[in-house]
Amino acid sequence: MTKFGQAEYIDFMARIFADKLDKILETDEKQNFNSRNTEDIYRKFPSSKDAA
């Protein structure tokens, strides 16, 4: 593999990695947002711990 071919391959792999990382981070942000929404909803209701 020539040096130019290696550079193209490394660039290609870096782009694939960056794209997958973006998808993972986007999914993680959505899950964190959903968790925060759920916690906010349940804060409004008394828990069984408060009743005791």
C-alpha positions in Angstrom: 0.0 0.0 0.0 1.4 3.4 -1.0 1.7 6.2 1.5 -1.1 8.0 -0.3 -3.2 4.9 -0.1 -2.5 4.6 3.6 -3.5 8.3 4.2 -6.7 7.7 2.3 -7.4 4.6 4.4 -6.7 6.3 7.7 -8.9 9.3 6.7 -11.7 6.9 5.7 -11.4 5.0 9.0 -11.4 8.3 11.0 -14.5 9.4 9.2 -16.3 6.1 10.0 -15.2 6.3 13.6 -16.4 9.9 13.9 -19.8 9.1 12.4 -20.3 6.2 14.7 -19.2 8.3 17.7 -21.7 11.0 16.7 -24.5 8.4 16.6 -23.6 6.9 20.0 -23.4 10.4 21.6 -26.8 11.4 20.0 -28.4 8.2 21.3 -26.9 8.8 24.8 -28.2 12.4 24.9 -31.7 11.2 24.0 -31.6 8.6 26.8 -30.3 11.2 29.3 -33.1 13.6 28.2 -35.7 10.9 28.6 -34.4 10.0 32.1 -34.5 13.6 33.2 -38.0 13.9 32.0 -39.1 10.8 33.8 -37.4 12.0 37.0 -39.1 15.4 36.7 -42.5 13.7 36.3 -42.1 11.4 39.3 -40.9 14.3 41.5 -44.4 15.8 41.4 -45.9 12.7 43.1 -45.4 11.6 46.7 -43.4 8.4 47.0 -44.1 5.5 49.4 -41.1 6.6 51.4 -42.7 10.0 52.1 -45.9 8.3 53.4 -44.0 6.3 56.1 
